[in-house]
């Protein structure tokens, strides 16, 4: 798999911890892991070697037009995509990407504890999670939420301050899109997330889904 973590906007301090954690997951599960911030590597030829590309808290405008086309072709050829946290704060002028990742970032309140509801516990990324999951993170609000998303986790806006999506406020989802598979988790702003066993198992499950693995 390829971890892509270029930032053209806000740069998350937790990115190195995220890379380290995913490399460890790779070693434990026999996935080879490459990592880059260089968009020149986003070519049709180079992407062919990867079962999944992880956008780890990418932000802003990260690809030129040729790179966008190469990435679209990768997904159309059956590739896998995993978006982590700020992947929704990325490429606002590329509508195809917005549909792939499933939504765009629309601000966030201060970091605080909140209650998550795991609404689908049949998926590989959530079957280990409790139905009600309390944790601290940075909770995004979203705009342009896709209508084809299989929502896995929602956040209870009554349990924290600053939510704007209302009763249906998804935090993790997946869908098949344009020939490939896409998984997104909003969770993962903090360094602590990447040392949290429940979160790491959730992320691993999303990676496996995007690879086309069922268990």
N, C-alpha and C positions, 0 to 999 in steps of 0.2 A: 504494500500500500504506500501511498504518497501522502505525507503531511505537508500541506501548503499553508503558510502562515504569514504571507505578506500583508502589511498594513499600510494603507494610504491615508488613514484617518487616525482615530484613537488606537494606541498600542497597549494591549493588555499585558500587564506584568506577569500574569500567570502562564503565558505562552511557553516559556522554557519548561515549567513543571508539567504542562500538558504534553509536550513533546516527549519528555522523559517517561511519563506514565504510559503513553501509547507505545513507545519503544519497548517498555517492559511487558505490556500486554502482548505485543508482537512476539517477543522472545518466548513468553509462556505458552503461546498458542501457535507457534511455528509459522507466523507471518513475517515476511521480511518487510522492513520499514525504511523508506527513504524520506528525507525531509528537506524542504527548500523554501526560500522566499523569492526565488528567481522566476518571474513569469516567462522568461525565454525558454524554459523547459516545458512549457505547456504547448506541445506540438502533437499532432496526430501520431507521429512515429513513436515519440517518447511515452505517450500515455498508454499505448497498447500493452505495456508490460505490467500495468497496475489493475488489480481487481477493484480497488476503491481509491478515491481521492478524498482526503479529509481536509476541509477548510476549517482550520483551527483559529477562531477569533480573528479572521480576516476583516478588514475594514476598508471602505472607500472603493475607489476605482482601481482595480488591480490588474485588469487585462486590457490589451488593445484589441482591435477588431479581429485580427487573425487568431489571436489566442482564444477569444470568445468562440470563434467558429470551430477551432480545434476541440475545445471542451464540449461544445454542443455535439459534435460528431462522436466524441468519446461516449457520451451518455446514450446517444442514438444507437451506438454499436453494442449497447448492453452494459455499459460501465456503471459503477456504483459511486454514490456521493454521500458523504457524511458532513453535515454542518454542525459546528459546535459554537454555541453562544453568539459571538458577534458576526458569525457568517450571515446573519440576517441584516447586518449593518454594512452591507457590501453591494456594490454594483447596482445602484438605484436606477441607472439609465439603461439597464439591460433587462428588458421585461421577461425574456426567457429564463434568466437566472432567478428572478423573483418567483416565477412559477415553480422552478426546480426546488429552491430552498423552502418555499411554501408561504413566506410572509416577509415583510420588511419591518425593521426596528422602528419604534415610534416613541422613544424616550424611556426613562426608567427613574424610579424613586431611589432613595438611599438604600444601601444594603441592609437587609433585615431578615429576621426569621419569618417564614410563612408556612402554611399548610398546603401541600400538594395532594391531589387525588389521582391515584393511578386507576384510570377508568378502563384500561384494557390490560389485563394481566395474563393474556394468552401469548403475547409477543415475546420473542427471544430477548428483547431489551428490557422487559418489565416483569417477567414472570417471577423473578426473585424479590420484587419490591413489595413492601406493605401497601395495603389499600390507601392508607393515610400516611403521608411521609412528611415530617417536619424537618426543615433544614434552613440554613442561612445561605443566601446568595444574592446576586443582583438580578432583580426580576424585570424583564423587559415587557413593555407594552408593544402591541403589533398593529400594523396596518396592512391592507391588501392580503389578508389571510386567504389562502386557497380554499376552494370548496370541495376539493377531491382528497383532502388529507385524512388519513386514519389517525385520529388523535389518541395518544397513549396516556398523557399526563395533563391535567389541568391544575391551575392554581386557584385557591379560594381567596378572592379579593377581600372577603370579610376578615381575613386573618393577618392582613398587613395594610400599610398605608401607601396609596399612590397607584393602584391598579386602575386601568381605564377601559379594559375590554369587556367588563361585565361578567355575567354568569358563565359565559363560554370563553374562557381565557386559556387557550392551550399553551403548553410548555414543551411538549415533545410530540413528534408525529412522524409518520412515514407515508410514502406513496410510491407507486410505480409511475414513472414519468418519462414520456418521449423515448421509450425503448430501454430505459435504465431504471435503477432503484435509488431512492433518496430517503435519507433519515436525517432528522434535525432534533437536537436537544438544546434548549435554551440554557440549561444548567452548565456551569463551568467557568464562572467569572473568577472565582477565588482560587488561590493557591491550594487551600485546604480541600477543595473538590477533588483534586488529583491525587489525594491520599485517602479518599473515602471509598471503602470497599463497595458500598451499594451503588455509588455513582460510577465507579470504574466498571462494574459488571453491566450497568445500564449502557455505558458507552461501548463496551465490547460487544454487547448484543446488537447495538445499532450498526457497528462495523460489520458484524457477521451477516446481518440482514442485507446490507448494501452489497456484500460479496455474493449474495445469493445462497448463503448457508441458513439452514433451518434450526440448527441446534448448536 
